[in-house]
C-alpha cells in the first residue's frame, strides 16, 4: 500500500516538472521571439498604421 502512494507522488512530481519545463520553454521561446523579431514587428506595425 505504501509503495502505491510513493509511486503516485513520483508521478505527480514528474507531471509538475513536465508542466514547469513546458512553461519555462514557452516563456523563453516567446521572449526570444520578441527580442529577435522586435525591429521587424515594429516595421510591420508601422507599415500597417501607415
N, C-alpha and C positions, 0 to 999 in steps of 0.2 A: 504493500500500500504506500509505503514511504517513497519507493522508487518512482511510482507513478506521479506523485506530487513534484518530485525533483525534476522529472522529465518535462512536466508541464511548465515548471519555472524556466527550464532551459529553453523550451520552445517559445515562451513569451518573451524571454530576453533576446533570443535570436530575431524574433519578429520586430521588436522595438529597435534593435540595432539596424535591421534592414531598413526600417522606416526612417531612422536618423540618417543613415547613409544616403538614402534616396533624397531626403530633404536637403542635405548638405550638397549633394551633387547638383540638384536642380538649382539651388541658390547660387552656387559658384558658377554654374553654366549661364544663368541669367545675368549675373554680374559681369562675367567675361564677355557675353554678347553685348551688353550695354556699353562697356568700355571699348570693345573692339569696333563696334559699328556706331559709335557716338556721333562722329562727324557725318557719316553717311546718312544716319537717321535725321540729323538736323538738315542736311541738304534735301532729303525727301520731304521733310516738313516744310521747308522753305519753298520748294517748288510747288507744293500743294497749296500753300497760302497765297503764293503769287499767281 
